[in-house]
Amino acid sequence: MNYLVEHAMSLYVYCTDFLINLANIMNISYYEVNFFVFCLLYPMLLLGSIAFYIVQKRRLRNIKNKTLVTALGTIELLENGK
């Protein structure tokens, strides 16, 4: 268990150091970088991945139903070129 705690602490230190260095490179404060990452970037990625999942799930369902939904409308797929 101590092994996991040590690795978690080293990961935390690495991430904090990365954000501090990023703040220094961008000439802004650590708190501003922290805000951009955890209040803007992370929620956008989370919502984007949920939207991507929903779109892919609909596409898979449409393929299973042999219907192709495009930007121009719905196309029924024919079996064996009929």
TORMIDO-965770 format. One record per residue (C-alpha): residue number from 0; y, z, x. Coordinates in Angstrom, 1 decimal. Example, Ala and Ser with C-alpha at 12.3 -4.5 7.8 and 13.67 -1.06 7.14 Angstrom:
<rs>
+-----+--------+--------+--------+
! seq !      Y !      Z !      X !
+-----+--------+--------+--------+
!   0 !   -4.5 !    7.8 !   12.3 !
!   1 !   -1.1 !    7.1 !   13.7 !
+-----+--------+--------+--------+
</rs>
This chain:
<rs>
+-----+--------+--------+--------+
! seq !      Y !      Z !      X !
+-----+--------+--------+--------+
!   0 !    0.0 !    0.0 !    0.0 !
!   1 !    2.3 !    0.8 !    2.9 !
!   2 !    1.7 !   -2.8 !    4.1 !
!   3 !    3.1 !   -4.2 !    0.9 !
!   4 !    6.2 !   -2.0 !    1.0 !
!   5 !    6.9 !   -3.1 !    4.6 !
!   6 !    6.7 !   -6.7 !    3.6 !
!   7 !    8.8 !   -6.3 !    0.5 !
!   8 !   11.5 !   -4.5 !    2.6 !
!   9 !   11.4 !   -7.2 !    5.3 !
!  10 !   11.7 !   -9.9 !    2.6 !
!  11 !   14.7 !   -8.1 !    1.0 !
!  12 !   16.4 !   -7.8 !    4.4 !
!  13 !   15.8 !  -11.5 !    5.1 !
!  14 !   17.2 !  -12.6 !    1.8 !
!  15 !   20.3 !  -10.3 !    2.1 !
!  16 !   20.9 !  -11.6 !    5.6 !
!  17 !   20.6 !  -15.1 !    4.3 !
!  18 !   23.2 !  -14.5 !    1.6 !
!  19 !   25.6 !  -12.8 !    4.1 !
!  20 !   25.3 !  -15.7 !    6.5 !
!  21 !   25.8 !  -18.2 !    3.6 !
!  22 !   28.9 !  -16.2 !    2.6 !
!  23 !   30.3 !  -16.4 !    6.1 !
!  24 !   29.6 !  -20.1 !    6.4 !
!  25 !   31.3 !  -20.8 !    3.0 !
!  26 !   34.1 !  -18.4 !    3.9 !
!  27 !   33.6 !  -16.3 !    0.7 !
!  28 !   32.4 !  -12.8 !    0.1 !
!  29 !   28.8 !  -11.7 !   -0.2 !
!  30 !   29.5 !  -10.6 !   -3.8 !
!  31 !   30.7 !  -14.1 !   -4.7 !
!  32 !   27.6 !  -15.7 !   -3.2 !
!  33 !   25.4 !  -13.1 !   -5.0 !
!  34 !   27.2 !  -13.9 !   -8.3 !
!  35 !   26.7 !  -17.7 !   -7.8 !
!  36 !   23.0 !  -17.3 !   -7.0 !
!  37 !   21.9 !  -14.6 !   -9.5 !
!  38 !   24.4 !  -15.2 !  -12.4 !
!  39 !   24.8 !  -19.0 !  -12.3 !
!  40 !   22.1 !  -20.7 !  -10.3 !
!  41 !   19.1 !  -18.7 !  -11.3 !
!  42 !   19.7 !  -18.8 !  -15.1 !
!  43 !   20.4 !  -22.5 !  -14.9 !
!  44 !   17.1 !  -23.1 !  -13.1 !
!  45 !   15.3 !  -20.9 !  -15.5 !
!  46 !   16.7 !  -22.7 !  -18.6 !
!  47 !   16.1 !  -26.0 !  -16.9 !
!  48 !   12.5 !  -25.2 !  -16.2 !
!  49 !   11.9 !  -24.1 !  -19.8 !
!  50 !   13.5 !  -27.4 !  -21.1 !
!  51 !   11.4 !  -29.4 !  -18.7 !
!  52 !    8.3 !  -27.6 !  -20.0 !
!  53 !    9.2 !  -28.4 !  -23.6 !
!  54 !    9.8 !  -32.0 !  -22.9 !
!  55 !    6.6 !  -32.4 !  -21.0 !
!  56 !    4.6 !  -30.6 !  -23.7 !
!  57 !    6.1 !  -33.0 !  -26.3 !
!  58 !    5.3 !  -36.0 !  -24.1 !
!  59 !    1.7 !  -34.8 !  -23.7 !
!  60 !    1.3 !  -34.2 !  -27.4 !
!  61 !    2.7 !  -37.7 !  -28.1 !
!  62 !    0.3 !  -39.3 !  -25.6 !
!  63 !   -2.6 !  -37.4 !  -27.3 !
!  64 !   -1.4 !  -38.8 !  -30.6 !
!  65 !   -1.1 !  -42.3 !  -29.0 !
!  66 !    2.5 !  -42.5 !  -29.8 !
!  67 !    5.2 !  -43.2 !  -27.2 !
!  68 !    8.7 !  -41.8 !  -27.8 !
!  69 !   11.4 !  -43.6 !  -26.0 !
!  70 !   15.2 !  -43.6 !  -26.0 !
!  71 !   15.1 !  -46.6 !  -28.4 !
!  72 !   12.6 !  -45.2 !  -30.8 !
!  73 !    8.9 !  -44.6 !  -31.4 !
!  74 !    6.2 !  -47.1 !  -30.4 !
!  75 !    2.6 !  -46.9 !  -31.6 !
!  76 !    0.2 !  -47.6 !  -28.8 !
!  77 !   -2.6 !  -49.9 !  -29.7 !
!  78 !   -6.2 !  -49.4 !  -28.5 !
!  79 !   -7.8 !  -52.2 !  -26.5 !
!  80 !   -4.8 !  -54.5 !  -26.7 !
!  81 !   -5.1 !  -55.0 !  -30.5 !
+-----+--------+--------+--------+
</rs>
